[in-house]
Amino acid sequence: MNEGNLIDPRETKLAGSFIEQIIIDDLAAGKNDGRVHTRFPPEPNGYLHIGHAKAICLDFGMAQKYGGKRNLRFDDTNTVKAEAEYIDSIKEDIRWLGFDWEDREYYASDYFGKLYDFAVDLIKKGLAYVDDQPAAVISSQKGTPTQPGTESPFRGRSPEENLDLFERMNHGEFEEGSRVLRARIDMASPNMHMRDPIIYRIIKTAHHRTGESWKVYPMYDFAHGQCDYFEGITHSLCTLEFEVHRPLYDWLIDQLKTDDYRPRQIEFNRLNLTYTMMSKRKLLELVQEGLVSGWDDPRMPTLCGLRRRGYTPESIRKFVDLIGYTKVEAINDVSLLEHAVRDDLNLRAPRVFAVLNPLKVVITNYPEGKTENVELINNPEDESMGSRTIPFSRELYIEQEDFMENPPHKFFRLAPGKEVRLKGAYIIKCTGLEKDAAGNVTEVRCTYDPETRSGASLADRKVKATLHWVSAEHAIDAEVRLYDRLFNTEDPAGQKDEDYRSFLNPDSLEVLRGCKVEPSLATARPPDKFQFQRLGYFCVDNDSTTGNLVFNRTVGLKDTWAKLNK
C-alpha cells in the first residue's frame, strides 16, 4: 500500500526523531540554563482526538525523558468557542494517556493583562497601530507571496492616537469588526505572516473565565509565543502548519525578551489516518447532526471514543512511537493503530467464550440434568492470570457460522456426520438437525465421546476444527456492538469536490442482541476488556447495567478490512 503519501506500517521507524536531537544539542550547549520545559496548548473548543495524542506524547514525553517540566496551557483566546466542558475532557484524556502536568495548569487568559501591556508597549514603540479597515480589505491588501502588500492608510498614525484608540477599543466604544490592532512589521516581507499581522480584535462575548473584563482579545499568533515566554518554555513543539508562522513568533519574542532566554519553536508533522476525519469542525458536525452518538462514539477518533471502544493508553503510545516524528506530511495506515491495540490486548486481555449468533446444540447421549466444570486458561501469554472454570451441559450454543447443512469442500467445522472438538471439553459428532417452517436450522443434534476430554484415554484424538461454546442453561444474555471504520474511503478529508458525509460507512455499526456469553462475565464492568475467543477483542460499554451487559468490539483478531478492500 504505498500510494501517494500513505505510510506503510512495514516502513515505520521508532520515534527519537530530529526533535529529540535538537533537545540533546541544546542541553549540551547549555541553552536556557540547561533546562527542558515544554507545554501542551490545546484550544478548549472540542474533544481531543488521536492526532492530539501524538503532540501530548511528544510534549510530555520529552520533558519526562530529560528531567524537565511540562505545562498544560489552555488557549482560551477565542471566547466564542471556549467551553468548560472541553477543558474537563482534555484533562481527563491527558491523565488517561498516562501523563501529568503536576501543578502547572495555565490558561492564555491568565496572561491577558501582560499581553495587553505588551501590546501597549509595541504601540508606544511605533511597532503596532490601530486599523479601521474591514477584515476583507485588510486581507486584500496583503498581496501575494511574489508581490508586496499595500500599506494601510492608517499605518502612519501616531503612537498617541493608536494608544487612545486601543484603550477605547477595550472600553467597548467600538463595534466588533470595526477596528483591529496590527503589528507594524514589513508589508514587503516574502513571508505573508510578517505583513502587519492582526494581533488584537474586538469581541464583546463574555469570556468563560474573565467575564466582561475585556473587550479586546489577542490573536493566537500574538498570544502563544508570549505565553511560552512568560512560563519559561524552552521548546515550543507544534505541527507543520505553524512553520511559516515561526518568523513572527521569533519577532515578537525579540520585542519582549530582556535577557538571553528565549523559547524555540520546532515543528513536526501532523498525525493523519486512513479512513479517518481529524477536523474538529467536522467532528462537531457529526455530533450535532446525530450522525454519531456523541463525542465518545466508539467510531470517533477522539480519545474518549477510542477509550470507550476499548483502546488502551499503552497501545496509543506504542502507535505514536511507531509512526515517529518527521517534517513530512503523510497519511498513516489505520491498520497500524489496530495492530498496536491488538498486540497490547493480546498480552493483557483474559480469554472468554461468547457466542454472537447462537445456534443450539443438543448432545443427545449426554445425561440430562448433568453439569460438569471445564477448566480453561485465562491467557496463554500470561501464566499469572491463572485459569477459570465454566459449566458444560447437555445443551449448548455455538456460532451459526460454525455449522453448515451442506458444506463446501474444505469446510472443517460442524456438519452432518462430521466431528469437531469443543474447546476444553469433548469431541462431538453431528447426527441430525431441526428446522423451522422457513427452512432455517434451529437446532443441531450431536453425540459426544466421553473419552475425549482432557485427561481421558482419547484426549489426544485429532479432529480438524475446535469451536468455542457456552452452556445454554448457564449462558448470560448480552448485547454486542460491532464497530467498524466510520468512513469507507481511505482519505475522506481529501475529497474536496464531495461532501464528506457521503463517504460515511453504512456498516460502521452492527448491533447484535440475544448474544450468549459465559457466566464468568456476570461481574464484568466498564471498561473491562476481553478476548472473545476466535472473534476478537471486546470491552464492556458504559451503557452496561447489572442486568444488561453491553460489549463493544475493539478490533478483530486479524485485519480483515485490507483483504475485503483489495
Residue pairs with C-beta under 8 A, 6 or more apart in sequence:
1 8
1 333
1 562
2 8
2 11
4 331
5 328
5 329
5 330
5 331
6 274
6 330
6 331
6 332
6 333
6 490
7 323
7 330
7 331
7 332
7 333
7 336
8 333
9 322
9 333
9 335
9 336
9 339
12 322
12 323
12 324
12 332
12 336
13 324
14 321
14 322
14 324
15 320
15 321
15 322
15 323
15 324
15 325
16 324
17 268
17 324
17 325
17 326
18 325
18 326
18 327
19 58
19 62
19 235
19 237
19 266
19 268
19 325
20 62
20 65
22 235
22 264
22 266
23 36
23 62
23 66
23 235
26 32
26 234
26 235
26 264
27 34
27 36
27 66
31 234
32 234
32 261
32 262
33 261
35 68
35 69
35 232
35 234
36 62
36 63
36 66
36 67
36 68
36 69
36 234
36 235
37 63
37 68
37 69
37 70
37 71
37 231
37 232
37 233
37 234
37 235
38 59
38 60
38 62
38 63
38 68
38 69
38 70
38 71
38 233
38 234
38 235
38 236
38 237
39 59
39 70
39 71
39 72
39 73
39 228
39 231
39 233
39 236
40 55
40 56
40 59
40 60
40 70
40 71
40 72
40 73
40 94
40 101
41 73
41 74
41 75
41 108
41 224
41 227
42 48
42 52
42 74
42 75
42 90
43 74
43 75
43 76
43 78
43 81
43 82
44 74
44 75
44 76
44 81
44 82
44 83
44 84
44 86
44 87
44 90
45 78
45 81
45 82
45 83
45 86
45 280
46 86
46 280
46 283
46 284
46 295
47 86
47 89
47 90
47 93
47 283
47 295
47 296
47 302
47 303
47 304
48 56
48 89
48 90
48 93
48 94
48 302
48 303
48 304
49 278
49 280
49 283
49 300
49 301
49 302
49 303
50 271
50 273
50 276
50 278
50 301
50 302
50 303
50 306
50 316
50 337
51 270
51 271
51 272
51 278
51 301
52 93
52 303
53 97
53 271
53 303
53 316
53 317
53 320
54 270
54 271
54 320
54 323
54 325
55 237
55 238
55 239
56 94
56 97
56 99
57 97
57 317
57 320
57 321
58 237
58 268
58 320
58 325
59 70
59 237
60 70
60 94
60 99
60 101
61 99
62 68
62 235
62 237
63 69
63 70
64 70
64 99
68 234
69 102
69 104
70 99
70 101
70 104
71 101
71 104
71 105
71 106
71 231
71 233
72 91
72 94
72 101
72 104
72 105
72 106
73 105
73 106
73 107
73 108
73 227
73 231
74 82
74 87
74 90
74 106
74 107
74 108
75 108
75 220
75 223
75 224
76 82
76 107
76 108
76 109
76 207
76 208
76 209
77 108
77 109
77 217
77 218
77 219
77 220
77 223
78 203
78 217
78 220
79 203
79 205
79 206
79 207
79 208
79 217
80 203
80 205
82 207
82 208
83 208
84 208
89 295
89 304
91 105
92 304
93 303
93 304
93 307
94 100
94 101
96 303
96 307
96 313
97 303
97 313
97 316
97 317
98 313
98 314
98 317
104 231
106 227
106 231
107 209
108 218
108 223
108 224
108 227
109 207
109 209
109 210
111 223
111 226
111 227
111 230
112 210
112 213
112 214
112 217
112 218
114 226
114 230
115 218
115 222
115 223
115 226
115 227
116 170
116 214
116 216
118 226
118 255
118 256
119 128
119 166
119 181
119 199
119 200
119 218
119 222
120 163
120 166
121 255
122 128
122 183
122 184
122 199
122 255
123 129
123 159
123 162
123 163
123 166
123 181
124 159
124 163
125 159
125 255
126 159
126 184
127 183
127 184
127 185
127 255
128 162
128 181
128 182
128 183
128 184
128 199
129 152
129 154
129 155
129 157
129 162
129 181
129 182
129 184
130 154
130 157
130 161
130 162
130 165
130 166
130 169
130 179
130 180
130 181
130 182
131 138
131 152
131 154
131 155
131 179
131 180
131 181
131 182
131 198
132 154
132 178
132 179
133 141
133 152
133 153
133 154
134 177
135 177
135 180
135 198
138 152
138 180
138 182
138 198
141 149
141 150
141 151
141 152
141 187
142 149
142 192
142 195
143 149
143 150
143 187
143 192
143 195
145 190
145 192
148 187
148 188
149 187
149 188
149 195
149 196
150 187
151 187
151 196
152 182
152 196
155 184
155 196
157 165
162 181
165 179
166 181
166 200
166 216
168 174
169 179
169 181
169 200
169 202
169 215
169 216
170 214
170 215
170 216
171 215
172 204
172 215
174 202
175 202
176 201
176 202
176 203
176 204
177 201
177 202
178 202
179 202
180 198
180 200
180 201
180 202
181 198
181 199
181 200
181 201
181 216
182 196
182 197
182 198
182 199
183 196
183 197
183 199
183 222
183 248
183 251
183 252
184 196
185 194
185 195
185 196
185 197
185 248
185 251
186 194
186 195
186 196
187 195
187 196
188 195
189 195
191 244
191 247
191 248
192 244
193 221
193 244
193 245
193 247
193 248
194 247
194 248
194 251
197 219
197 221
197 222
197 248
198 219
199 218
199 219
199 221
199 222
200 216
200 217
200 218
200 219
200 222
201 216
201 217
201 219
202 215
202 216
203 215
203 216
203 217
204 215
206 212
207 213
207 214
207 217
221 245
221 248
221 249
222 252
224 236
224 249
225 236
225 249
225 252
225 253
225 263
225 265
226 252
226 253
226 256
228 236
228 263
229 253
229 256
229 257
229 262
229 263
232 261
233 263
234 263
234 264
235 263
235 264
235 266
236 249
236 263
236 264
236 265
236 266
237 265
237 266
237 267
237 268
238 265
238 266
238 267
238 268
239 267
239 268
239 269
239 270
240 267
240 268
240 269
240 270
240 327
240 329
241 270
242 249
242 265
242 267
243 267
246 265
246 267
249 265
250 265
253 262
253 263
267 327
268 325
268 326
268 327
269 325
269 326
269 327
269 328
269 329
269 330
270 278
270 329
271 278
271 320
271 323
271 332
272 278
272 329
272 330
272 331
272 332
272 493
273 301
273 331
273 332
273 333
273 334
273 337
274 331
274 332
274 333
274 334
274 335
274 490
274 491
275 334
275 485
275 486
275 487
275 488
275 489
275 490
275 492
276 301
276 334
276 485
276 486
276 487
276 492
277 283
277 286
277 301
277 486
277 487
277 492
277 493
277 500
278 301
278 493
279 493
282 493
282 500
283 295
283 300
283 301
283 302
285 291
286 292
286 300
287 294
287 295
287 297
291 501
291 504
292 299
292 300
292 486
295 302
295 304
295 305
296 302
296 304
296 305
296 307
296 308
296 542
297 305
297 308
298 305
298 306
298 308
298 309
298 310
298 481
298 483
298 541
298 552
299 305
299 309
299 483
299 484
299 485
299 486
299 508
299 509
300 306
300 486
303 316
306 316
307 527
308 527
308 539
308 541
308 542
308 552
309 483
309 539
309 552
309 554
310 341
310 345
310 527
310 529
310 537
310 538
310 539
310 552
310 553
310 554
310 555
311 341
311 554
312 341
312 344
312 345
312 348
312 529
314 344
315 337
315 340
315 341
315 343
315 344
315 345
316 337
316 340
316 341
318 340
318 343
318 344
319 336
319 337
319 340
319 341
322 336
322 340
323 332
323 336
331 490
331 491
334 485
335 559
335 561
335 562
338 555
338 559
339 559
341 537
341 554
341 555
342 537
342 555
342 557
345 529
345 531
345 537
345 554
345 555
346 381
346 531
347 379
347 381
347 382
348 379
348 382
348 529
349 379
349 529
349 530
349 531
349 537
350 378
350 379
350 385
350 388
350 530
350 531
351 376
351 377
351 378
351 379
351 380
351 530
351 531
351 533
352 517
352 518
352 520
352 521
352 530
352 531
352 532
352 533
353 390
353 423
353 468
353 469
353 470
353 517
353 518
353 532
353 533
354 468
354 470
354 478
354 480
354 515
354 516
354 517
354 518
354 521
354 530
354 532
354 533
354 535
354 538
354 551
355 397
355 398
355 399
355 468
355 469
355 470
355 475
355 515
355 516
355 517
356 399
356 480
356 512
356 515
356 532
356 535
357 399
357 400
357 401
357 512
357 515
358 397
358 398
358 399
358 400
358 475
358 514
358 515
358 516
359 397
359 398
359 399
359 400
359 402
359 403
359 441
359 442
359 443
359 444
360 395
360 396
360 397
360 442
360 443
360 444
360 472
361 395
361 396
361 397
361 398
361 414
361 428
361 443
361 444
361 445
361 446
361 469
362 394
362 395
362 443
362 444
362 445
362 446
363 394
363 395
363 396
363 428
363 446
363 447
363 448
364 431
364 445
364 446
364 447
365 447
365 448
366 393
366 394
366 448
367 394
368 394
369 394
370 393
370 394
371 391
371 392
371 393
371 471
371 473
371 474
372 391
372 392
372 393
373 389
373 390
373 391
373 392
374 389
374 390
374 391
374 392
374 424
374 425
375 387
375 388
375 389
375 424
376 387
376 388
376 389
376 390
376 423
376 424
377 386
377 387
378 385
378 386
378 387
378 388
379 385
379 531
388 520
390 424
390 470
390 471
390 474
390 518
390 519
390 520
391 471
391 473
391 474
391 519
392 422
392 425
392 426
392 471
393 471
393 472
393 473
393 474
395 471
395 472
395 473
396 422
396 469
396 470
396 471
396 472
397 469
397 470
397 471
397 472
397 475
397 516
398 414
398 444
398 467
398 468
398 469
399 467
399 468
402 413
402 414
402 420
402 465
402 467
403 413
403 414
403 415
403 430
403 441
403 444
404 411
404 413
404 414
404 415
405 415
405 416
405 433
405 441
406 415
407 413
407 415
407 418
412 418
412 420
412 464
412 465
413 420
413 465
413 467
414 420
414 428
414 430
414 444
414 446
414 465
414 467
415 430
416 430
416 431
416 432
416 433
417 429
417 430
418 429
418 430
419 427
419 428
419 429
419 430
419 463
420 427
420 428
420 463
420 464
420 465
420 466
420 467
421 427
421 428
421 452
421 463
421 465
421 466
421 467
422 428
422 466
422 467
422 469
423 466
423 467
423 468
423 469
423 533
424 454
425 453
425 469
426 448
426 449
426 450
426 452
426 453
427 448
427 449
427 452
427 458
427 461
427 463
428 446
428 447
428 448
428 449
429 446
429 447
429 448
429 449
430 444
430 445
430 446
431 445
431 446
431 447
432 444
432 445
433 441
433 443
433 444
433 445
434 441
434 442
434 443
434 445
435 441
435 442
436 442
449 458
449 461
450 456
451 457
451 458
451 459
452 458
452 459
452 461
453 459
467 534
468 532
468 533
468 534
468 535
470 516
470 517
470 518
471 518
471 519
472 516
474 518
474 519
475 516
475 517
475 518
475 519
476 516
476 517
476 518
476 519
476 521
476 522
476 549
477 514
477 515
477 516
477 549
478 515
478 516
478 517
478 521
478 549
478 550
478 551
479 511
479 512
479 513
479 515
479 548
479 549
479 550
479 551
480 511
480 512
480 515
480 538
480 550
480 551
480 552
480 553
481 509
481 510
481 511
481 512
481 541
481 550
481 551
481 552
481 553
482 509
482 510
482 511
482 512
482 553
483 508
483 509
483 552
483 553
484 505
484 507
484 508
484 509
484 510
484 561
485 505
485 508
485 561
486 504
486 505
486 508
487 500
487 503
487 504
487 505
488 503
488 504
488 505
488 506
489 495
489 503
492 500
492 503
493 500
495 503
515 551
517 549
517 551
521 530
521 549
524 530
524 540
524 544
524 549
525 540
525 544
526 539
526 540
526 541
526 542
526 544
527 539
527 540
528 539
528 540
529 537
529 538
529 539
529 540
529 554
530 537
530 538
530 539
530 551
531 537
531 538
531 557
532 538
532 551
534 557
535 556
535 557
536 553
536 554
536 555
536 556
536 557
537 553
537 554
537 555
537 556
537 557
538 551
538 552
538 553
538 554
539 551
539 552
539 554
540 549
540 550
540 551
540 552
541 550
541 551
541 552
543 550
544 550
544 551
